[in-house]
Amino acid sequence: MSANEFTGSRDSSAHEQLIWDYIDSLPTSEIDNIIGRAERKVEKIAYGMLMAGRPINLKIRKRLIQSAILRELNTRAG
């Protein structure tokens, strides 16, 4: 996922710079944990939707994962 796909231009705002500085300070294992949690959240949602007869397509699932990751990073970085 490129910087532009994830949060827009990497240096377009002070908030985004704060997020990227925070990401750069994280160990790889913590980044993997954040991604894993986001994927598990989306899988639970997707399973529920499938059981309700309304499956979520892959494109939407990927976007939900991106949103969950960004939400956690925003919360952590301030």
N, CA, C and O atoms as a Tinker XYZ file with bonds, in Angstrom:
   312  protein
     1  N      0.848000   -1.157000    0.000000    73     2
     2  CA     0.000000    0.000000    0.000000    64     1     3
     3  C      0.901000    1.230000    0.000000    63     2     4     5
     4  O      1.729000    1.401000    0.895000    81     3
     5  N      0.742000    2.052000   -0.968000    73     3     6
     6  CA     1.571000    3.246000   -1.062000    64     5     7
     7  C      1.041000    4.330000   -0.128000    63     6     8     9
     8  O     -0.090000    4.258000    0.352000    81     7
     9  N      1.869000    5.322000    0.115000    73     7    10
    10  CA     1.463000    6.434000    0.979000    64     9    11
    11  C      0.218000    7.119000    0.421000    63    10    12    13
    12  O     -0.674000    7.490000    1.183000    81    11
    13  N      0.148000    7.289000   -0.885000    73    11    14
    14  CA    -0.998000    7.970000   -1.487000    64    13    15
    15  C     -2.285000    7.178000   -1.326000    63    14    16    17
    16  O     -3.347000    7.770000   -1.136000    81    15
    17  N     -2.214000    5.847000   -1.399000    73    15    18
    18  CA    -3.406000    5.023000   -1.234000    64    17    19
    19  C     -3.881000    5.039000    0.206000    63    18    20    21
    20  O     -5.077000    4.920000    0.472000    81    19
    21  N     -2.948000    5.185000    1.135000    73    19    22
    22  CA    -3.283000    5.013000    2.542000    64    21    23
    23  C     -3.811000    6.286000    3.178000    63    22    24    25
    24  O     -4.899000    6.273000    3.752000    81    23
    25  N     -3.083000    7.370000    3.094000    73    23    26
    26  CA    -3.514000    8.599000    3.759000    64    25    27
    27  C     -3.434000    9.812000    2.862000    63    26    28    29
    28  O     -3.512000   10.937000    3.356000    81    27
    29  N     -3.287000    9.633000    1.592000    73    27    30
    30  CA    -3.073000   10.766000    0.709000    64    29    31
    31  C     -1.581000   11.012000    0.592000    63    30    32    33
    32  O     -0.780000   10.112000    0.845000    81    31
    33  N     -1.213000   12.182000    0.222000    73    31    34
    34  CA     0.197000   12.517000    0.106000    64    33    35
    35  C      0.855000   12.455000    1.472000    63    34    36    37
    36  O      0.309000   12.961000    2.453000    81    35
    37  N      2.014000   11.844000    1.538000    73    35    38
    38  CA     2.667000   11.619000    2.820000    64    37    39
    39  C      2.989000   12.919000    3.553000    63    38    40    41
    40  O      3.032000   12.922000    4.783000    81    39
    41  N      3.209000   13.991000    2.859000    73    39    42
    42  CA     3.591000   15.226000    3.527000    64    41    43
    43  C      2.583000   16.351000    3.312000    63    42    44    45
    44  O      2.961000   17.522000    3.324000    81    43
    45  N      1.314000   16.021000    3.117000    73    43    46
    46  CA     0.336000   17.053000    2.780000    64    45    47
    47  C     -0.221000   17.790000    3.990000    63    46    48    49
    48  O     -0.828000   18.848000    3.829000    81    47
    49  N     -0.034000   17.261000    5.203000    73    47    50
    50  CA    -0.545000   17.968000    6.379000    64    49    51
    51  C      0.273000   17.598000    7.606000    63    50    52    53
    52  O      0.981000   16.592000    7.623000    81    51
    53  N      0.163000   18.419000    8.611000    73    51    54
    54  CA     0.880000   18.149000    9.861000    64    53    55
    55  C      0.374000   16.868000   10.514000    63    54    56    57
    56  O      1.158000   16.106000   11.080000    81    55
    57  N     -0.933000   16.631000   10.436000    73    55    58
    58  CA    -1.489000   15.409000   11.030000    64    57    59
    59  C     -0.944000   14.163000   10.346000    63    58    60    61
    60  O     -0.549000   13.204000   11.010000    81    59
    61  N     -0.926000   14.180000    9.025000    73    59    62
    62  CA    -0.388000   13.027000    8.298000    64    61    63
    63  C      1.088000   12.824000    8.606000    63    62    64    65
    64  O      1.553000   11.688000    8.701000    81    63
    65  N      1.820000   13.910000    8.760000    73    63    66
    66  CA     3.237000   13.787000    9.112000    64    65    67
    67  C      3.383000   13.161000   10.495000    63    66    68    69
    68  O      4.277000   12.345000   10.722000    81    67
    69  N      2.505000   13.543000   11.415000    73    67    70
    70  CA     2.512000   12.939000   12.743000    64    69    71
    71  C      2.255000   11.439000   12.661000    63    70    72    73
    72  O      2.926000   10.648000   13.324000    81    71
    73  N      1.282000   11.058000   11.846000    73    71    74
    74  CA     0.969000    9.637000   11.663000    64    73    75
    75  C      2.187000    8.895000   11.109000    63    74    76    77
    76  O      2.558000    7.837000   11.617000    81    75
    77  N      2.806000    9.453000   10.068000    73    75    78
    78  CA     3.962000    8.775000    9.465000    64    77    79
    79  C      5.139000    8.713000   10.426000    63    78    80    81
    80  O      5.864000    7.719000   10.441000    81    79
    81  N      5.345000    9.745000   11.221000    73    79    82
    82  CA     6.415000    9.708000   12.228000    64    81    83
    83  C      6.137000    8.608000   13.242000    63    82    84    85
    84  O      7.046000    7.895000   13.667000    81    83
    85  N      4.869000    8.480000   13.623000    73    83    86
    86  CA     4.490000    7.426000   14.560000    64    85    87
    87  C      4.726000    6.045000   13.952000    63    86    88    89
    88  O      5.277000    5.160000   14.606000    81    87
    89  N      4.310000    5.866000   12.705000    73    87    90
    90  CA     4.511000    4.578000   12.028000    64    89    91
    91  C      5.992000    4.250000   11.951000    63    90    92    93
    92  O      6.398000    3.116000   12.204000    81    91
    93  N      6.800000    5.246000   11.600000    73    91    94
    94  CA     8.249000    5.022000   11.498000    64    93    95
    95  C      8.864000    4.611000   12.829000    63    94    96    97
    96  O      9.889000    3.930000   12.850000    81    95
    97  N      8.254000    5.017000   13.943000    73    95    98
    98  CA     8.804000    4.693000   15.255000    64    97    99
    99  C      8.382000    3.314000   15.757000    63    98   100   101
   100  O      8.956000    2.801000   16.717000    81    99
   101  N      7.390000    2.716000   15.117000    73    99   102
   102  CA     6.887000    1.419000   15.567000    64   101   103
   103  C      7.789000    0.273000   15.116000    63   102   104   105
   104  O      8.327000    0.297000   14.009000    81   103
   105  N      7.952000   -0.734000   15.984000    73   103   106
   106  CA     8.650000   -1.945000   15.532000    64   105   107
   107  C      7.767000   -2.707000   14.543000    63   106   108   109
   108  O      6.542000   -2.591000   14.570000    81   107
   109  N      8.391000   -3.467000   13.693000    73   107   110
   110  CA     7.666000   -4.234000   12.675000    64   109   111
   111  C      6.614000   -5.138000   13.291000    63   110   112   113
   112  O      5.529000   -5.297000   12.731000    81   111
   113  N      6.920000   -5.730000   14.433000    73   111   114
   114  CA     5.964000   -6.639000   15.072000    64   113   115
   115  C      4.681000   -5.907000   15.471000    63   114   116   117
   116  O      3.593000   -6.473000   15.362000    81   115
   117  N      4.794000   -4.661000   15.931000    73   115   118
   118  CA     3.604000   -3.903000   16.304000    64   117   119
   119  C      2.789000   -3.517000   15.073000    63   118   120   121
   120  O      1.559000   -3.526000   15.116000    81   119
   121  N      3.456000   -3.184000   13.996000    73   119   122
   122  CA     2.747000   -2.892000   12.740000    64   121   123
   123  C      1.991000   -4.136000   12.285000    63   122   124   125
   124  O      0.836000   -4.049000   11.869000    81   123
   125  N      2.643000   -5.286000   12.364000    73   123   126
   126  CA     1.980000   -6.545000   12.003000    64   125   127
   127  C      0.773000   -6.803000   12.900000    63   126   128   129
   128  O     -0.253000   -7.291000   12.426000    81   127
   129  N      0.884000   -6.482000   14.192000    73   127   130
   130  CA    -0.238000   -6.669000   15.114000    64   129   131
   131  C     -1.415000   -5.759000   14.751000    63   130   132   133
   132  O     -2.568000   -6.188000   14.794000    81   131
   133  N     -1.126000   -4.513000   14.397000    73   131   134
   134  CA    -2.183000   -3.579000   13.997000    64   133   135
   135  C     -2.901000   -4.095000   12.757000    63   134   136   137
   136  O     -4.130000   -4.084000   12.691000    81   135
   137  N     -2.127000   -4.548000   11.779000    73   135   138
   138  CA    -2.721000   -5.083000   10.545000    64   137   139
   139  C     -3.552000   -6.321000   10.849000    63   138   140   141
   140  O     -4.660000   -6.474000   10.334000    81   139
   141  N     -3.018000   -7.204000   11.685000    73   139   142
   142  CA    -3.735000   -8.427000   12.040000    64   141   143
   143  C     -5.063000   -8.149000   12.725000    63   142   144   145
   144  O     -6.075000   -8.779000   12.415000    81   143
   145  N     -5.057000   -7.190000   13.670000    73   143   146
   146  CA    -6.308000   -6.830000   14.350000    64   145   147
   147  C     -7.332000   -6.276000   13.364000    63   146   148   149
   148  O     -8.513000   -6.616000   13.432000    81   147
   149  N     -6.881000   -5.431000   12.457000    73   147   150
   150  CA    -7.786000   -4.860000   11.459000    64   149   151
   151  C     -8.375000   -5.964000   10.578000    63   150   152   153
   152  O     -9.573000   -5.966000   10.297000    81   151
   153  N     -7.538000   -6.891000   10.151000    73   151   154
   154  CA    -8.025000   -7.985000    9.308000    64   153   155
   155  C     -9.033000   -8.854000   10.047000    63   154   156   157
   156  O    -10.038000   -9.270000    9.470000    81   155
   157  N     -8.767000   -9.132000   11.327000    73   155   158
   158  CA    -9.710000   -9.943000   12.104000    64   157   159
   159  C    -11.048000   -9.232000   12.288000    63   158   160   161
   160  O    -12.102000   -9.863000   12.205000    81   159
   161  N    -11.012000   -7.922000   12.537000    73   159   162
   162  CA   -12.257000   -7.163000   12.663000    64   161   163
   163  C    -13.086000   -7.269000   11.390000    63   162   164   165
   164  O    -14.291000   -7.514000   11.437000    81   163
   165  N    -12.427000   -7.083000   10.262000    73   163   166
   166  CA   -13.134000   -7.115000    8.983000    64   165   167
   167  C    -13.639000   -8.521000    8.682000    63   166   168   169
   168  O    -14.731000   -8.678000    8.137000    81   167
   169  N    -12.864000   -9.539000    9.027000    73   167   170
   170  CA   -13.324000  -10.911000    8.800000    64   169   171
   171  C    -14.584000  -11.214000    9.613000    63   170   172   173
   172  O    -15.486000  -11.897000    9.129000    81   171
   173  N    -14.644000  -10.710000   10.840000    73   171   174
   174  CA   -15.854000  -10.905000   11.656000    64   173   175
   175  C    -17.056000  -10.223000   11.009000    63   174   176   177
   176  O    -18.146000  -10.792000   10.947000    81   175
   177  N    -16.846000   -9.005000   10.530000    73   175   178
   178  CA   -17.921000   -8.284000    9.851000    64   177   179
   179  C    -18.344000   -9.034000    8.594000    63   178   180   181
   180  O    -19.535000   -9.218000    8.342000    81   179
   181  N    -17.359000   -9.465000    7.807000    73   179   182
   182  CA   -17.656000  -10.171000    6.554000    64   181   183
   183  C    -18.401000  -11.475000    6.819000    63   182   184   185
   184  O    -19.315000  -11.829000    6.074000    81   183
   185  N    -18.020000  -12.188000    7.870000    73   183   186
   186  CA   -18.699000  -13.438000    8.201000    64   185   187
   187  C    -20.154000  -13.170000    8.575000    63   186   188   189
   188  O    -21.062000  -13.869000    8.127000    81   187
   189  N    -20.358000  -12.152000    9.399000    73   187   190
   190  CA   -21.725000  -11.803000    9.778000    64   189   191
   191  C    -22.580000  -11.420000    8.578000    63   190   192   193
   192  O    -23.741000  -11.814000    8.474000    81   191
   193  N    -21.990000  -10.649000    7.679000    73   191   194
   194  CA   -22.725000  -10.249000    6.482000    64   193   195
   195  C    -23.019000  -11.460000    5.587000    63   194   196   197
   196  O    -24.097000  -11.553000    4.999000    81   195
   197  N    -22.072000  -12.373000    5.489000    73   195   198
   198  CA   -22.279000  -13.585000    4.696000    64   197   199
   199  C    -23.416000  -14.415000    5.286000    63   198   200   201
   200  O    -24.272000  -14.913000    4.554000    81   199
   201  N    -23.424000  -14.562000    6.610000    73   199   202
   202  CA   -24.481000  -15.335000    7.267000    64   201   203
   203  C    -25.844000  -14.657000    7.094000    63   202   204   205
   204  O    -26.881000  -15.320000    7.112000    81   203
   205  N    -25.833000  -13.345000    6.927000    73   203   206
   206  CA   -27.085000  -12.609000    6.711000    64   205   207
   207  C    -27.491000  -12.617000    5.240000    63   206   208   209
   208  O    -28.511000  -12.035000    4.869000    81   207
   209  N    -26.698000  -13.272000    4.411000    73   207   210
   210  CA   -27.027000  -13.354000    2.986000    64   209   211
   211  C    -26.579000  -12.148000    2.185000    63   210   212   213
   212  O    -27.045000  -11.940000    1.065000    81   211
   213  N    -25.671000  -11.342000    2.749000    73   211   214
   214  CA   -25.195000  -10.135000    2.059000    64   213   215
   215  C    -23.675000  -10.097000    2.078000    63   214   216   217
   216  O    -23.087000   -9.290000    2.798000    81   215
   217  N    -23.033000  -10.952000    1.304000    73   215   218
   218  CA   -21.566000  -10.996000    1.333000    64   217   219
   219  C    -20.932000   -9.680000    0.882000    63   218   220   221
   220  O    -21.482000   -8.957000    0.052000    81   219
   221  N    -19.774000   -9.393000    1.447000    73   219   222
   222  CA   -19.018000   -8.175000    1.115000    64   221   223
   223  C    -17.972000   -8.543000    0.078000    63   222   224   225
   224  O    -17.237000   -9.515000    0.253000    81   223
   225  N    -17.900000   -7.772000   -1.002000    73   223   226
   226  CA   -16.911000   -8.109000   -2.028000    64   225   227
   227  C    -15.500000   -7.727000   -1.579000    63   226   228   229
   228  O    -15.329000   -6.950000   -0.639000    81   227
   229  N    -14.512000   -8.267000   -2.244000    73   227   230
   230  CA   -13.116000   -8.118000   -1.850000    64   229   231
   231  C    -12.659000   -6.664000   -1.825000    63   230   232   233
   232  O    -11.915000   -6.270000   -0.927000    81   231
   233  N    -13.086000   -5.871000   -2.783000    73   231   234
   234  CA   -12.682000   -4.470000   -2.837000    64   233   235
   235  C    -13.142000   -3.717000   -1.580000    63   234   236   237
   236  O    -12.389000   -2.926000   -1.011000    81   235
   237  N    -14.362000   -3.970000   -1.164000    73   235   238
   238  CA   -14.899000   -3.319000    0.031000    64   237   239
   239  C    -14.175000   -3.833000    1.272000    63   238   240   241
   240  O    -13.881000   -3.058000    2.182000    81   239
   241  N    -13.888000   -5.124000    1.317000    73   239   242
   242  CA   -13.165000   -5.685000    2.464000    64   241   243
   243  C    -11.785000   -5.054000    2.608000    63   242   244   245
   244  O    -11.363000   -4.737000    3.720000    81   243
   245  N    -11.084000   -4.871000    1.501000    73   243   246
   246  CA    -9.762000   -4.240000    1.551000    64   245   247
   247  C     -9.869000   -2.807000    2.054000    63   246   248   249
   248  O     -9.033000   -2.361000    2.839000    81   247
   249  N    -10.888000   -2.086000    1.610000    73   247   250
   250  CA   -11.071000   -0.704000    2.051000    64   249   251
   251  C    -11.419000   -0.641000    3.537000    63   250   252   253
   252  O    -10.972000    0.264000    4.241000    81   251
   253  N    -12.215000   -1.600000    4.016000    73   251   254
   254  CA   -12.533000   -1.658000    5.439000    64   253   255
   255  C    -11.277000   -1.916000    6.272000    63   254   256   257
   256  O    -11.118000   -1.346000    7.351000    81   255
   257  N    -10.392000   -2.767000    5.776000    73   255   258
   258  CA    -9.133000   -3.037000    6.475000    64   257   259
   259  C     -8.292000   -1.768000    6.529000    63   258   260   261
   260  O     -7.743000   -1.433000    7.579000    81   259
   261  N     -8.185000   -1.063000    5.413000    73   259   262
   262  CA    -7.435000    0.193000    5.396000    64   261   263
   263  C     -8.017000    1.182000    6.400000    63   262   264   265
   264  O     -7.280000    1.848000    7.127000    81   263
   265  N     -9.331000    1.272000    6.434000    73   263   266
   266  CA    -9.994000    2.206000    7.355000    64   265   267
   267  C     -9.735000    1.830000    8.814000    63   266   268   269
   268  O     -9.501000    2.701000    9.651000    81   267
   269  N     -9.776000    0.540000    9.113000    73   267   270
   270  CA    -9.533000    0.089000   10.484000    64   269   271
   271  C     -8.089000    0.377000   10.910000    63   270   272   273
   272  O     -7.842000    0.774000   12.049000    81   271
   273  N     -7.152000    0.178000   10.002000    73   271   274
   274  CA    -5.747000    0.472000   10.298000    64   273   275
   275  C     -5.570000    1.966000   10.541000    63   274   276   277
   276  O     -4.951000    2.373000   11.524000    81   275
   277  N     -6.106000    2.765000    9.658000    73   275   278
   278  CA    -5.982000    4.216000    9.789000    64   277   279
   279  C     -6.648000    4.723000   11.060000    63   278   280   281
   280  O     -6.121000    5.618000   11.721000    81   279
   281  N     -7.798000    4.162000   11.407000    73   279   282
   282  CA    -8.499000    4.565000   12.630000    64   281   283
   283  C     -7.621000    4.291000   13.857000    63   282   284   285
   284  O     -7.507000    5.139000   14.742000    81   283
   285  N     -7.005000    3.112000   13.906000    73   283   286
   286  CA    -6.141000    2.781000   15.058000    64   285   287
   287  C     -4.920000    3.687000   15.107000    63   286   288   289
   288  O     -4.534000    4.154000   16.179000    81   287
   289  N     -4.312000    3.936000   13.956000    73   287   290
   290  CA    -3.136000    4.814000   13.933000    64   289   291
   291  C     -3.495000    6.239000   14.349000    63   290   292   293
   292  O     -2.740000    6.879000   15.081000    81   291
   293  N     -4.631000    6.733000   13.892000    73   291   294
   294  CA    -5.081000    8.075000   14.280000    64   293   295
   295  C     -5.301000    8.159000   15.786000    63   294   296   297
   296  O     -4.931000    9.146000   16.421000    81   295
   297  N     -5.902000    7.122000   16.347000    73   295   298
   298  CA    -6.161000    7.097000   17.779000    64   297   299
   299  C     -4.858000    7.074000   18.565000    63   298   300   301
   300  O     -4.705000    7.797000   19.549000    81   299
   301  N     -3.933000    6.251000   18.129000    73   299   302
   302  CA    -2.660000    6.127000   18.845000    64   301   303
   303  C     -1.770000    7.358000   18.696000    63   302   304   305
   304  O     -1.134000    7.787000   19.659000    81   303
   305  N     -1.726000    7.918000   17.508000    73   303   306
   306  CA    -0.801000    9.031000   17.245000    64   305   307
   307  C     -1.336000   10.351000   17.782000    63   306   308   309
   308  O     -0.576000   11.303000   17.966000    81   307
   309  N     -2.606000   10.411000   18.027000    73   307   310
   310  CA    -3.165000   11.633000   18.593000    64   309   311
   311  C     -3.809000   12.415000   17.546000    63   310   312
   312  O     -4.345000   13.489000   17.819000    81   311
